[in-house]
Amino acid sequence: MTKPIDEAVIRAQLDKTLGDTSFPELGDKYEGKVRDCYVRDGRRTLIATDRISAFDVVLGTIPFKGQVLNQMASFWFEATADLVPNHVINVPDPAVTVARECELLPVEFVMRNYMTGVTSTSIRTHYAKGGRSFCGHDLPEGMRKNQRLPAAILTPSTKAAKGEHDRSVSRAEILAMGVLSAADFDAAAGMCARVFAFGQQ
């Protein structure tokens, strides 16, 4: 088992967090809520900063947060590489991933197995307001907070631009928007189901 970081080490880093980056030699920069991305020659260098984002707002920075986030992502990309192909080329630093540049799917695929959540896009918020259909899935009456759903469900949401809010939508709505073809949606949905089942196991 890994030892936790000593509190004194964390305190010493409070004023040395990575809030932003500037590496023009890595390519054109795009700044997300947490990651700074540089694109050049078909490669994307993703630097996980220490910025913390909640409810679509950057709240500040936390020591080592970017390193932890990047290493967790690296672990899962490696663990699931046989289930779903991914973009990772290498991880040359605890906070950095070098990846193939891919075309972004403008939809976030979220698997849910419990009646939980507090955001505007959560299934629990929707249900508490009386909704009994969520992202195209009918929900039974009488469900309690944090109760397990009858089966895991895919609940897509729009992938909003920085500063805007995501919106939960159904497969039919995604297809009607024209942002994905039925074949691409179904292929991505199948990948999500495989990774989710792996994670549950």
Phi, psi and omega in degrees: 000140180284138177284141176293156177291135179300138182303323180298324178294317179296314180300322180294338182265357185304325180258017180233027181285159179267099182269328177203168182226160175212097179229071183302335179294344179275348178126194179289137185261136168235129182254117175269191180294324184237320184260142168261128184242136177238132184239129176202132172052045176077007178241146177238123175260116182256121178250116179278109180281179177269010178296141175245132183238135175216137180053041176066024179230134174279120187266341183153207179229156179228131180306134175069002184301317181296319179296316180297314180300313182294319180290325175296315179299316179301316179303312184287325176298319179291318183294332184252009184300331179282341180271320185216128177295148179226181190265353190289129172262308174198170179234088187281352182207152180305334181254006188233135171236131173257129187221161172291140176288127182238161175280128182287132168276123186281034181222140174260127181261116185240121174268137180231141179232357182222153176278082185213174177117157181232350182282170179295338180264004184281152179295323181295316179300315179299314182295317181298334179273006177102356180291133179238011171225127183227118180054037178087003180252128175284137181246140181288156175290159171077014180285144180257159177304135178069009177286145178291137177288158178305327176203156177297141181230151175269125181234087183294157171220156175294150178258094186287152175292160180308130180092350177252172185251140175291159179224127178290135184217166178264169175303315182299320179293320178300314180294322179294327178290338180077017182275340176218148172280162178300320181296316180293319179300311184294324177296315179295320179297320178296319177298317180299316181297319180294315181294321180297314179298320177299315179298321178295319179295000000 
